[in-house]
Amino acid sequence: MSRPAKRSLTLKGHRTSVSLEDEFWQAFCQIAAERGMPINALAAEIDEARDLDCGLASEIRLFVLNSYREQIARQATSP
């Protein structure tokens, strides 16, 4: 796994950055593309729903993890 690197995002018109490993960043970008959303829009949704005690980078990692868990569960239940 790679070391975290700063990634720039724009949330509500303001630039911010998150430190994410390449693997999480790539997965996050792939999920956004599959949903037909810009990464900034998906990051804004995650930011709005997050617990303020948890940083945005951590919430993005949890989002990626949960997205893959949901995908595995769907595949396990499909015929």
C-alpha positions in Angstrom: 0.0 0.0 0.0 1.2 3.5 -0.8 1.7 6.3 1.6 -1.0 8.9 1.9 -0.7 11.8 -0.6 -2.6 15.1 -0.5 -5.5 15.3 -3.0 -7.3 18.5 -3.8 -11.1 18.8 -3.8 -13.5 21.6 -4.1 -16.4 21.5 -1.6 -19.1 24.2 -1.7 -16.8 26.4 -3.8 -13.9 26.1 -1.3 -10.7 24.2 -2.0 -9.6 21.6 0.5 -7.3 18.6 0.6 -7.4 15.1 1.9 -4.6 12.7 2.4 -5.4 9.4 0.9 -3.4 6.4 -0.3 -3.4 5.9 -4.1 -5.5 2.7 -3.7 -8.3 4.5 -1.9 -8.1 7.5 -4.2 -8.3 5.3 -7.3 -11.2 3.3 -5.8 -13.0 6.6 -4.8 -12.6 8.0 -8.4 -13.8 4.7 -9.9 -17.0 4.7 -7.7 -17.7 8.3 -8.7 -17.3 7.4 -12.3 -19.6 4.4 -12.0 -22.2 6.7 -10.4 -21.7 9.2 -13.2 -20.7 11.9 -10.6 -17.7 14.2 -10.5 -15.4 13.4 -7.5 -16.1 16.8 -6.0 -19.8 16.1 -5.9 -19.4 12.7 -4.3 -16.9 14.2 -1.8 -19.5 16.9 -1.0 -22.2 14.3 -0.3 -19.8 12.4 2.0 -18.8 15.6 3.7 -22.4 16.7 4.4 -23.3 13.3 5.9 -20.2 12.8 8.0 -19.8 12.9 11.7 -17.8 16.0 12.6 -15.6 13.9 14.9 -14.3 12.0 11.9 -12.1 13.6 9.2 -13.1 13.7 5.6 -10.2 11.4 4.5 -11.4 8.8 7.0 -15.0 9.1 5.9 -13.9 8.6 2.2 -12.0 5.5 3.2 -15.1 4.1 5.1 -17.3 5.1 2.1 -15.0 3.1 -0.3 -14.9 0.1 2.1 -18.7 0.1 2.5 -19.2 0.5 -1.2 -17.2 -2.6 -1.9 -18.9 -4.5 0.9 -22.3 -3.7 -0.6 -21.1 -4.8 -4.0 -19.9 -8.1 -2.6 -23.2 -8.6 -0.8 -25.2 -7.9 -4.0 -23.0 -10.4 -5.9 -23.5 -13.1 -3.2 -27.3 -12.8 -3.4 -27.7 -12.6 -7.2 -28.4 -15.8 -9.0 
